[in-house]
């Protein structure tokens, strides 16, 4: 069975360093766009590629009662939690959350799209560390959107020049991420014009990392110190703690972009 840790959604609202205020801005940006004009009920207003449990998608649907959403992710547990949230909030009849591969299940057209922390979906498989392929992700998403379609795109970036400690805690290569400005230029080259450009604050990161690592504290509080798995869980917690606080804190960032297809 292995060690069963609590899923991230028990301690996080978003699977990203994203504040409530910033989420409100991004969901309002999507909700203020035009819908698909087609009467076909199979059409989707907003598609979320790599949605996790779909919190930002659900908030967008709450902000626009006429919108319909599709969320795709391979994580069965996250999708199940998203469906529970949708039912509890009365959105289940307007959102389709599927366990599916974005590369094969992304629809040919949607009015708007979300992709946060999921650019790796379009990266080439390799046995060695590779740079994050922002361009392939943005190109694939642009193909789905009509002119005027809106995209909320969030992805890891370098907030500061990568240090040895930060690289060691991540992929080990300085080329793994680009800067906020560089990603913005890639988006422009792939057919988008920006309306919003943000970078997650250190406070957003600290809150996210605390929630992400809370599963270790949960496990250790629920099991005696004499449990045979306790040393391993303690070491897992220590590795994550060192990776963040002694490694990539303040170096790896998160960029958020509100983009319009042009």
Secondary structure, 3 states (H helix, E strand, C coil): CCCCCCCHHHCCCCCCCCCHHHHHHHHHHHHCCCCCCCCCCCCCCEEEECCCCCHHHHHHHHHCCCCCEEEEECCHHHHHHHHHHHHHCCCCCCEEEEECCHHHHCCCCEEEEEEECCHHHHCCCCCCCCCCCHHHHHHHHHHHEEEEEEEEEEEEEECCCCCHHHHHHCCCCHHHCCCHHHHHHHHHHCCEEEEEEEECCHHHHHHHHHHHHHHHHHHHHHCCCCCCCHHHHHHHHHHHHHHHHHHHCCCEEEEEEEEEEC
